[in-house]
Amino acid sequence: MRTKFLYIFFSVLFFLPAACNQNQNKVPDDGPTYGQIDISADETLQPLVDSELFAFQSLYQRAKVTPHYKPEAEVINDLLNNKARIVFVTRKLNEAELKHFEDIKIIPRTVKIAYDALALITDKSDKNLKLTFNQLVKIISGKISNWKELDKSFVSEKIELIFDNKNSSSVRLLKEISGRASLPSNAFALNNSLEVINYVAKKRNAIGVVGVNWISENDSATTKFSDKVKLVSIAPPDTSKGAGEYYEPYQAYIAEKFYPLWRNVYIISGEARNGLGSGVIAFTAGEKGQRIVLKAGLVPATMPVRLVEVKDQL
């Protein structure tokens, strides 16, 4: 009996190192150009992300990247809870979120890929809305709530401020601009940007808030949306660059930061190794990915942009 016990004991000792070594040498399920992963992205960036992933997977056909489009707060939670390898968002991680990664011994990677903007939209009626930055702040804070307060020629109607989701990056930016913890009672949340566009297109008294890539005229996929609505022109604060003029969220004005509702777009990775998420980042930040950024109506962040001034010929 004793001899049999010793035989089993030494057999376990013999095979244990081999099993451990086998786990250490296990080939990863994915790499920069192959495999399957889930990612999360800010819903306001969906047209851009869809275009990037379509091009990436067309080039690397062994790669399958499944995007999940959500409000910004949920996207960040997916990254923290390891439900998404990488995320597309419009802000960096805060101190508490960085501390989370520090605690699990991972250094998150943050790459700026574009300069974006929030676009304000109205229906295609005859009014051409122009707002000073001060008027915009008053609308967001509820101090201006009637169209007549903006222009005496407008019909006396309550302004409806329409945005995509109460936890979205759009709402966060509007709150930061107004310095308020909440939006006024005439602000309403729908479910996504497409619903905002369709709602505003049918409502004379509504101002919608969407990511500019949803209404880009450069991309055939979103031109149909831009045809439904009209852009609002906004003047920057008096102390800012470009003060005294009104600007729409076109690429040149976003690049120059004349348009005041511009923002950054980042990819943040929680990968502990060089996996498929790293491949998506490299592609998006590279030449092909940055051309897609340009086509989406945004401004590339990792490639130089040349602005050309076109003057009318008399």
C-alpha positions as CSV (number, residue, x, y, z in Angstrom):
1,M,0.0,0.0,0.0
2,R,2.8,2.4,0.9
3,T,4.6,1.7,-2.3
4,K,1.5,2.5,-4.4
5,F,1.0,5.8,-2.5
6,L,4.6,6.9,-3.2
7,Y,4.2,6.1,-6.9
8,I,1.1,8.3,-7.2
9,F,2.8,11.1,-5.3
10,F,5.9,11.2,-7.4
11,S,3.8,10.9,-10.6
12,V,2.0,14.1,-9.6
13,L,5.2,15.9,-9.0
14,F,6.5,14.8,-12.3
15,F,3.6,16.0,-14.4
16,L,2.8,19.2,-12.5
17,P,5.7,21.2,-13.9
18,A,4.8,20.0,-17.4
19,A,1.2,21.2,-16.9
20,C,2.3,24.6,-15.6
21,N,4.7,25.0,-18.5
22,Q,2.0,24.1,-20.9
23,N,-0.3,26.9,-19.5
24,Q,2.5,29.4,-19.8
25,N,3.1,28.5,-23.4
26,K,-0.6,28.6,-24.4
27,V,-1.1,30.5,-27.6
28,P,-3.4,33.6,-27.1
29,D,-6.8,33.4,-28.8
30,D,-6.2,36.7,-30.6
31,G,-3.5,39.0,-31.9
32,P,-3.4,42.4,-33.6
33,T,-4.9,41.1,-36.8
34,Y,-6.9,38.0,-35.9
35,G,-9.4,36.6,-33.3
36,Q,-12.6,37.8,-31.8
37,I,-13.3,40.6,-29.2
38,D,-16.2,42.7,-28.0
39,I,-15.7,46.5,-27.7
40,S,-17.9,49.3,-26.5
41,A,-18.3,52.7,-28.0
42,D,-20.1,56.0,-27.3
43,E,-23.3,55.9,-29.3
44,T,-22.7,59.5,-30.5
45,L,-19.7,58.1,-32.4
46,Q,-21.4,55.1,-34.1
47,P,-21.1,56.1,-37.8
48,L,-17.3,56.7,-37.3
49,V,-16.7,53.4,-35.4
50,D,-18.8,51.4,-37.9
51,S,-16.7,52.7,-40.8
52,E,-13.4,52.1,-39.0
53,L,-14.4,48.5,-38.1
54,F,-15.7,47.7,-41.5
55,A,-12.4,48.8,-43.1
56,F,-10.3,47.0,-40.5
57,Q,-12.2,43.7,-40.9
58,S,-12.2,44.0,-44.7
59,L,-8.4,44.2,-44.5
60,Y,-7.9,41.6,-41.8
61,Q,-10.6,38.9,-42.5
62,R,-9.5,36.7,-39.6
63,A,-10.6,39.4,-37.2
64,K,-14.1,39.8,-35.8
65,V,-14.7,42.9,-33.7
66,T,-18.3,43.2,-32.2
67,P,-19.2,46.8,-31.2
68,H,-21.8,47.6,-28.5
69,Y,-23.0,51.2,-28.7
70,K,-24.1,52.7,-25.4
71,P,-24.2,56.0,-23.4
72,E,-20.8,57.1,-22.2
73,A,-21.2,56.1,-18.6
74,E,-22.0,52.5,-19.6
75,V,-19.1,52.4,-22.0
76,I,-16.6,53.3,-19.3
77,N,-18.2,50.7,-16.9
78,D,-17.7,48.1,-19.6
79,L,-14.0,48.9,-19.7
80,L,-13.6,48.8,-15.9
81,N,-15.5,45.5,-15.6
82,N,-13.5,43.9,-18.4
83,K,-16.5,43.5,-20.6
84,A,-14.8,45.5,-23.4
85,R,-11.1,45.3,-24.4
86,I,-11.1,48.8,-25.9
87,V,-13.6,51.7,-25.9
88,F,-14.3,54.7,-28.1
89,V,-15.1,57.7,-25.9
90,T,-14.8,61.5,-25.8
91,R,-13.0,61.9,-22.4
92,K,-10.0,60.5,-20.6
93,L,-10.3,58.3,-17.5
94,N,-10.6,60.2,-14.2
95,E,-8.5,59.6,-11.1
96,A,-10.8,56.9,-9.6
97,E,-10.9,55.0,-12.9
98,L,-7.1,55.2,-13.2
99,K,-6.8,53.9,-9.6
100,H,-8.9,50.9,-10.6
101,F,-6.4,49.9,-13.2
102,E,-3.5,50.6,-10.9
103,D,-5.0,48.2,-8.3
104,I,-5.2,45.4,-10.9
105,K,-1.7,46.1,-12.2
106,I,-2.7,47.2,-15.7
107,I,-1.6,50.5,-17.3
108,P,-4.5,51.6,-19.6
109,R,-3.5,53.0,-23.0
110,T,-5.2,56.2,-24.2
111,V,-4.8,57.3,-27.8
112,K,-6.4,60.4,-29.2
113,I,-7.8,59.6,-32.7
114,A,-9.9,62.6,-33.7
115,Y,-11.4,66.0,-32.9
116,D,-15.2,65.9,-32.9
117,A,-18.0,68.3,-32.1
118,L,-21.6,68.3,-30.9
119,A,-23.9,69.7,-33.5
120,L,-27.1,71.6,-32.7
121,I,-29.8,70.9,-35.2
122,T,-33.3,72.2,-36.0
123,D,-36.0,71.3,-38.5
124,K,-35.7,72.6,-42.1
125,S,-38.2,75.5,-41.7
126,D,-37.3,79.0,-42.8
127,K,-35.7,80.0,-39.5
128,N,-31.9,80.1,-39.6
129,L,-30.8,79.9,-35.9
130,K,-27.7,81.7,-34.8
131,L,-26.7,81.6,-31.1
132,T,-24.1,83.4,-29.2
133,F,-22.2,81.3,-26.7
134,N,-24.0,83.3,-23.9
135,Q,-27.4,82.4,-25.4
136,L,-26.5,78.8,-25.6
137,V,-25.5,78.7,-21.9
138,K,-28.8,80.4,-21.0
139,I,-30.8,77.7,-23.0
140,I,-28.9,74.9,-21.3
141,S,-29.4,76.4,-17.9
142,G,-33.1,77.2,-18.5
143,K,-32.8,81.0,-18.4
144,I,-34.0,81.1,-22.0
145,S,-36.9,78.8,-22.8
146,N,-38.9,80.5,-25.5
147,W,-38.0,81.0,-29.2
148,K,-39.2,84.6,-28.9
149,E,-36.4,85.3,-26.5
150,L,-33.9,84.5,-29.2
151,D,-35.4,86.5,-32.0
152,K,-38.6,88.6,-32.0
153,S,-39.4,87.3,-35.5
154,F,-39.8,83.7,-34.2
155,V,-43.1,82.3,-33.1
156,S,-43.7,82.3,-29.4
157,E,-43.2,78.6,-28.6
158,K,-41.4,76.7,-25.8
159,I,-38.0,75.5,-26.8
160,E,-37.5,71.7,-26.6
161,L,-33.9,70.7,-26.0
162,I,-33.6,67.1,-27.3
163,F,-30.6,64.8,-26.7
164,D,-29.8,61.1,-27.0
165,N,-29.6,59.7,-23.5
166,K,-29.5,61.1,-19.9
167,N,-26.1,59.3,-19.4
168,S,-24.5,60.3,-22.7
169,S,-21.4,62.3,-23.4
170,S,-23.6,65.0,-24.9
171,V,-25.3,65.6,-21.6
172,R,-22.0,65.7,-19.8
173,L,-20.6,68.4,-22.1
174,L,-23.8,70.5,-21.8
175,K,-23.7,70.3,-18.0
176,E,-20.0,71.3,-18.0
177,I,-20.8,74.3,-20.3
178,S,-23.6,75.5,-18.1
179,G,-22.0,74.7,-14.8
180,R,-25.1,72.9,-13.6
181,A,-25.7,69.5,-12.2
182,S,-28.9,69.0,-14.2
183,L,-30.5,70.2,-17.4
184,P,-33.8,72.3,-17.4
185,S,-37.3,70.9,-17.4
186,N,-37.7,71.5,-21.1
187,A,-34.8,69.1,-21.9
188,F,-35.8,65.6,-23.0
189,A,-33.8,62.4,-23.5
190,L,-34.6,59.9,-26.2
191,N,-32.8,56.6,-26.8
192,N,-30.2,57.4,-29.5
193,S,-29.0,60.0,-32.0
194,L,-31.1,58.7,-34.9
195,E,-34.2,59.2,-32.8
196,V,-33.0,62.8,-32.1
197,I,-32.6,63.5,-35.8
198,N,-36.0,62.1,-36.7
199,Y,-37.8,63.9,-33.8
200,V,-36.3,67.3,-34.5
201,A,-37.0,67.0,-38.3
202,K,-40.7,66.9,-37.5
203,K,-40.8,69.5,-34.7
204,R,-40.6,73.3,-35.3
205,N,-39.8,74.1,-31.7
206,A,-37.0,71.6,-31.0
207,I,-33.2,71.9,-30.8
208,G,-31.4,68.6,-31.0
209,V,-27.9,67.6,-29.9
210,V,-26.0,65.0,-31.9
211,G,-22.4,64.0,-32.7
212,V,-21.4,65.7,-35.9
213,N,-20.4,62.4,-37.5
214,W,-24.2,61.5,-37.6
215,I,-24.9,64.3,-40.1
216,S,-21.7,64.5,-42.1
217,E,-22.2,65.4,-45.7
218,N,-18.9,63.7,-46.6
219,D,-20.2,60.2,-46.0
220,S,-23.0,58.7,-48.1
221,A,-24.2,56.7,-45.1
222,T,-25.1,59.8,-43.1
223,T,-25.9,62.3,-45.9
224,K,-29.6,61.1,-45.7
225,F,-29.7,62.2,-42.1
226,S,-28.1,65.6,-42.8
227,D,-30.8,66.2,-45.4
228,K,-33.5,66.1,-42.8
229,V,-32.3,68.9,-40.5
230,K,-30.5,72.2,-40.4
231,L,-27.3,73.1,-38.5
232,V,-27.3,75.9,-35.9
233,S,-24.5,78.4,-36.1
234,I,-22.7,79.3,-32.8
235,A,-20.4,82.2,-31.9
236,P,-17.6,81.4,-29.5
237,P,-17.2,83.3,-26.2
238,D,-15.9,86.9,-26.6
239,T,-12.5,86.0,-25.2
240,S,-12.1,82.9,-27.4
241,K,-10.4,82.4,-30.8
242,G,-12.7,83.4,-33.6
243,A,-14.9,85.6,-31.5
244,G,-17.4,87.9,-33.2
245,E,-18.4,85.4,-36.0
246,Y,-20.8,82.5,-36.1
247,Y,-19.6,79.0,-37.0
248,E,-21.1,75.7,-37.9
249,P,-19.4,72.4,-37.0
250,Y,-17.4,72.0,-40.2
251,Q,-14.0,70.4,-40.2
252,A,-12.0,73.7,-40.6
253,Y,-13.8,75.4,-37.8
254,I,-13.4,72.3,-35.5
255,A,-9.7,72.1,-36.4
256,E,-9.2,75.8,-35.6
257,K,-11.4,75.5,-32.5
258,F,-13.6,78.4,-33.7
259,Y,-16.7,76.2,-33.2
260,P,-17.1,76.1,-29.4
261,L,-18.6,72.7,-29.0
262,W,-15.6,70.7,-30.2
263,R,-14.2,67.8,-28.2
264,N,-11.6,65.0,-28.4
265,V,-12.2,61.4,-29.3
266,Y,-10.1,58.7,-27.7
267,I,-9.6,55.0,-27.8
268,I,-8.8,53.6,-24.4
269,S,-7.5,50.1,-24.0
270,G,-7.5,47.9,-21.0
271,E,-5.6,45.1,-22.7
272,A,-2.7,43.6,-20.7
273,R,-1.0,42.4,-23.9
274,N,-0.8,43.2,-27.6
275,G,-4.1,41.7,-28.7
276,L,-6.8,42.5,-31.3
277,G,-7.7,45.7,-29.5
278,S,-4.2,47.0,-30.1
279,G,-4.6,46.2,-33.8
280,V,-7.8,48.3,-34.0
281,I,-6.0,51.2,-32.3
282,A,-3.0,51.0,-34.6
283,F,-5.3,50.9,-37.7
284,T,-7.5,53.8,-36.5
285,A,-4.6,56.0,-35.6
286,G,-2.8,55.1,-38.9
287,E,-3.1,56.6,-42.3
288,K,-6.1,54.5,-43.5
289,G,-8.0,55.0,-40.2
290,Q,-7.4,58.7,-40.2
291,R,-8.7,59.1,-43.7
292,I,-11.9,57.5,-42.5
293,V,-12.0,60.0,-39.7
294,L,-11.8,62.8,-42.3
295,K,-14.5,61.2,-44.4
296,A,-16.7,61.1,-41.3
297,G,-16.6,64.9,-41.0
298,L,-14.2,64.9,-38.1
299,V,-10.6,66.1,-37.8
300,P,-7.8,63.5,-37.7
301,A,-5.7,63.7,-34.5
302,T,-2.6,61.7,-35.6
303,M,-2.2,63.0,-39.2
304,P,-1.5,66.6,-40.3
305,V,-4.4,68.5,-41.8
306,R,-4.0,71.2,-44.4
307,L,-6.6,73.9,-44.4
308,V,-7.2,75.7,-47.6
309,E,-9.0,79.0,-47.8
310,V,-11.2,79.4,-50.8
311,K,-12.1,83.0,-51.8
312,D,-15.0,83.9,-54.0
313,Q,-13.9,85.0,-57.5
314,L,-15.6,88.3,-58.5
